[in-house]
Amino acid sequence: MAVARGGDGGKGAGTRFGPLAGRGREGPRLLAEGYSGKELAARLTLSVKTVAAYKYNLMRKLDIHNRADLVKYAIRRKLVHVSVIDGGP
């Protein structure tokens, strides 16, 4: 089965923050919300090794190297909601 890719290396609309589809959006959202790999595996009924491989491949595909960048990705793609708390003086 052939998969068509655009000229952007398969990373979406010309940026490393390209779109993900279906379940591919759920993983980054849950990771950004702080779920561990073990918790994510239980929630998605997958093995821990499958989740680890998924996370590795996702981060490699998006050129993301740490969890902080994954959280930024999730915020930019509106996969998570960020509440602003006014705690100032």
C-alpha atoms as an extended CHARMM CRD file, in Angstrom:
* protein
*
        89  EXT
         1         1  MET       CA              0.0000000000        0.0000000000        0.0000000000  PROA      1               0.0000000000
         2         2  ALA       CA              1.4990000000        3.3370000000       -1.0470000000  PROA      2               0.0000000000
         3         3  VAL       CA              1.1780000000        6.4410000000        1.0800000000  PROA      3               0.0000000000
         4         4  ALA       CA              1.2160000000        9.8120000000       -0.6500000000  PROA      4               0.0000000000
         5         5  ARG       CA              3.2840000000       12.4910000000        1.0450000000  PROA      5               0.0000000000
         6         6  GLY       CA              3.6090000000       16.1470000000        0.3350000000  PROA      6               0.0000000000
         7         7  GLY       CA              6.9320000000       17.8480000000       -0.2880000000  PROA      7               0.0000000000
         8         8  ASP       CA              7.2940000000       18.5370000000        3.4250000000  PROA      8               0.0000000000
         9         9  GLY       CA              8.6230000000       15.0880000000        4.3550000000  PROA      9               0.0000000000
        10        10  GLY       CA              5.2630000000       13.9330000000        5.6750000000  PROA      10              0.0000000000
        11        11  LYS       CA              5.2280000000       16.4440000000        8.5150000000  PROA      11              0.0000000000
        12        12  GLY       CA              2.0170000000       18.2510000000        7.5970000000  PROA      12              0.0000000000
        13        13  ALA       CA              1.5030000000       21.7600000000        6.2820000000  PROA      13              0.0000000000
        14        14  GLY       CA              5.1650000000       22.6720000000        5.8280000000  PROA      14              0.0000000000
        15        15  THR       CA              5.9950000000       22.8640000000        9.5460000000  PROA      15              0.0000000000
        16        16  ARG       CA              7.0580000000       20.3990000000       12.1770000000  PROA      16              0.0000000000
        17        17  PHE       CA              3.7200000000       21.0910000000       13.8800000000  PROA      17              0.0000000000
        18        18  GLY       CA              1.6930000000       19.4740000000       11.0960000000  PROA      18              0.0000000000
        19        19  PRO       CA             -1.6550000000       17.8030000000       11.6910000000  PROA      19              0.0000000000
        20        20  LEU       CA             -2.1620000000       14.4030000000       13.2450000000  PROA      20              0.0000000000
        21        21  ALA       CA             -5.2650000000       12.3430000000       12.6190000000  PROA      21              0.0000000000
        22        22  GLY       CA             -7.5240000000       10.2620000000       14.8460000000  PROA      22              0.0000000000
        23        23  ARG       CA             -5.7850000000        8.3860000000       17.6220000000  PROA      23              0.0000000000
        24        24  GLY       CA             -2.5470000000       10.1190000000       16.6520000000  PROA      24              0.0000000000
        25        25  ARG       CA             -3.9250000000       13.2630000000       18.3110000000  PROA      25              0.0000000000
        26        26  GLU       CA             -4.9000000000       11.4930000000       21.5280000000  PROA      26              0.0000000000
        27        27  GLY       CA             -1.3990000000       10.2840000000       22.4420000000  PROA      27              0.0000000000
        28        28  PRO       CA              0.2840000000       13.7170000000       22.3870000000  PROA      28              0.0000000000
        29        29  ARG       CA             -2.6800000000       15.2230000000       24.2390000000  PROA      29              0.0000000000
        30        30  LEU       CA             -2.4890000000       12.6790000000       27.0480000000  PROA      30              0.0000000000
        31        31  LEU       CA              1.2980000000       12.9110000000       27.2780000000  PROA      31              0.0000000000
        32        32  ALA       CA              1.0750000000       16.7110000000       27.4230000000  PROA      32              0.0000000000
        33        33  GLU       CA             -1.5170000000       16.4120000000       30.1920000000  PROA      33              0.0000000000
        34        34  GLY       CA              1.0660000000       14.5220000000       32.2450000000  PROA      34              0.0000000000
        35        35  TYR       CA              0.0860000000       10.8880000000       31.7950000000  PROA      35              0.0000000000
        36        36  SER       CA              3.0010000000        8.4910000000       32.1370000000  PROA      36              0.0000000000
        37        37  GLY       CA              3.6890000000        5.8530000000       29.5320000000  PROA      37              0.0000000000
        38        38  LYS       CA              2.2310000000        3.2240000000       31.8410000000  PROA      38              0.0000000000
        39        39  GLU       CA             -0.9390000000        5.2670000000       32.4530000000  PROA      39              0.0000000000
        40        40  LEU       CA             -1.2710000000        5.9700000000       28.7300000000  PROA      40              0.0000000000
        41        41  ALA       CA             -0.9250000000        2.2530000000       27.9530000000  PROA      41              0.0000000000
        42        42  ALA       CA             -3.6730000000        1.3820000000       30.4270000000  PROA      42              0.0000000000
        43        43  ARG       CA             -5.9800000000        4.1120000000       29.1530000000  PROA      43              0.0000000000
        44        44  LEU       CA             -5.5380000000        3.1310000000       25.4810000000  PROA      44              0.0000000000
        45        45  THR       CA             -5.3950000000       -0.6220000000       26.2130000000  PROA      45              0.0000000000
        46        46  LEU       CA             -1.9310000000       -0.9740000000       24.7220000000  PROA      46              0.0000000000
        47        47  SER       CA              1.2810000000       -2.4670000000       26.0440000000  PROA      47              0.0000000000
        48        48  VAL       CA              3.8360000000       -0.1880000000       27.6920000000  PROA      48              0.0000000000
        49        49  LYS       CA              6.3410000000       -1.1460000000       24.9620000000  PROA      49              0.0000000000
        50        50  THR       CA              3.8570000000       -0.1600000000       22.2470000000  PROA      50              0.0000000000
        51        51  VAL       CA              3.3490000000        3.2290000000       23.8930000000  PROA      51              0.0000000000
        52        52  ALA       CA              7.1180000000        3.7350000000       24.2360000000  PROA      52              0.0000000000
        53        53  ALA       CA              7.5990000000        2.9420000000       20.5380000000  PROA      53              0.0000000000
        54        54  TYR       CA              4.6890000000        5.2280000000       19.6120000000  PROA      54              0.0000000000
        55        55  LYS       CA              6.1090000000        8.0920000000       21.6860000000  PROA      55              0.0000000000
        56        56  TYR       CA              9.5920000000        7.6150000000       20.1990000000  PROA      56              0.0000000000
        57        57  ASN       CA              8.2800000000        7.5410000000       16.6180000000  PROA      57              0.0000000000
        58        58  LEU       CA              5.9490000000       10.4950000000       17.2040000000  PROA      58              0.0000000000
        59        59  MET       CA              8.6820000000       12.6710000000       18.6700000000  PROA      59              0.0000000000
        60        60  ARG       CA             11.1020000000       11.6750000000       15.8880000000  PROA      60              0.0000000000
        61        61  LYS       CA              8.4850000000       12.4500000000       13.2100000000  PROA      61              0.0000000000
        62        62  LEU       CA              7.7470000000       15.8650000000       14.7200000000  PROA      62              0.0000000000
        63        63  ASP       CA             11.4330000000       16.5950000000       15.4780000000  PROA      63              0.0000000000
        64        64  ILE       CA             10.5970000000       17.0110000000       19.1690000000  PROA      64              0.0000000000
        65        65  HSD       CA             13.2960000000       16.1040000000       21.6740000000  PROA      65              0.0000000000
        66        66  ASN       CA             11.6910000000       16.4830000000       25.1080000000  PROA      66              0.0000000000
        67        67  ARG       CA              8.3850000000       16.5740000000       26.9170000000  PROA      67              0.0000000000
        68        68  ALA       CA              8.3680000000       20.3950000000       27.1640000000  PROA      68              0.0000000000
        69        69  ASP       CA              8.4390000000       20.6490000000       23.3550000000  PROA      69              0.0000000000
        70        70  LEU       CA              5.6870000000       18.0260000000       23.1930000000  PROA      70              0.0000000000
        71        71  VAL       CA              3.5560000000       20.1840000000       25.5030000000  PROA      71              0.0000000000
        72        72  LYS       CA              4.2250000000       23.2290000000       23.2700000000  PROA      72              0.0000000000
        73        73  TYR       CA              3.1870000000       21.1590000000       20.2520000000  PROA      73              0.0000000000
        74        74  ALA       CA             -0.0540000000       20.1060000000       21.9660000000  PROA      74              0.0000000000
        75        75  ILE       CA             -0.8600000000       23.7120000000       22.9090000000  PROA      75              0.0000000000
        76        76  ARG       CA             -0.1350000000       25.0410000000       19.4100000000  PROA      76              0.0000000000
        77        77  ARG       CA             -2.2790000000       22.3370000000       17.8110000000  PROA      77              0.0000000000
        78        78  LYS       CA             -5.0370000000       22.9720000000       20.3910000000  PROA      78              0.0000000000
        79        79  LEU       CA             -4.8890000000       19.3870000000       21.6370000000  PROA      79              0.0000000000
        80        80  VAL       CA             -4.9470000000       20.6440000000       25.2280000000  PROA      80              0.0000000000
        81        81  HSD       CA             -6.7310000000       23.5650000000       26.8360000000  PROA      81              0.0000000000
        82        82  VAL       CA             -4.6050000000       26.0560000000       28.7550000000  PROA      82              0.0000000000
        83        83  SER       CA             -6.2860000000       27.9540000000       31.5640000000  PROA      83              0.0000000000
        84        84  VAL       CA             -4.8030000000       31.2810000000       32.5500000000  PROA      84              0.0000000000
        85        85  ILE       CA             -4.8740000000       31.8500000000       36.2890000000  PROA      85              0.0000000000
        86        86  ASP       CA             -4.5160000000       35.4340000000       37.4070000000  PROA      86              0.0000000000
        87        87  GLY       CA             -2.3210000000       35.0920000000       40.4710000000  PROA      87              0.0000000000
        88        88  GLY       CA             -0.6510000000       38.4750000000       40.1180000000  PROA      88              0.0000000000
        89        89  PRO       CA             -0.6470000000       41.3010000000       42.6640000000  PROA      89              0.0000000000
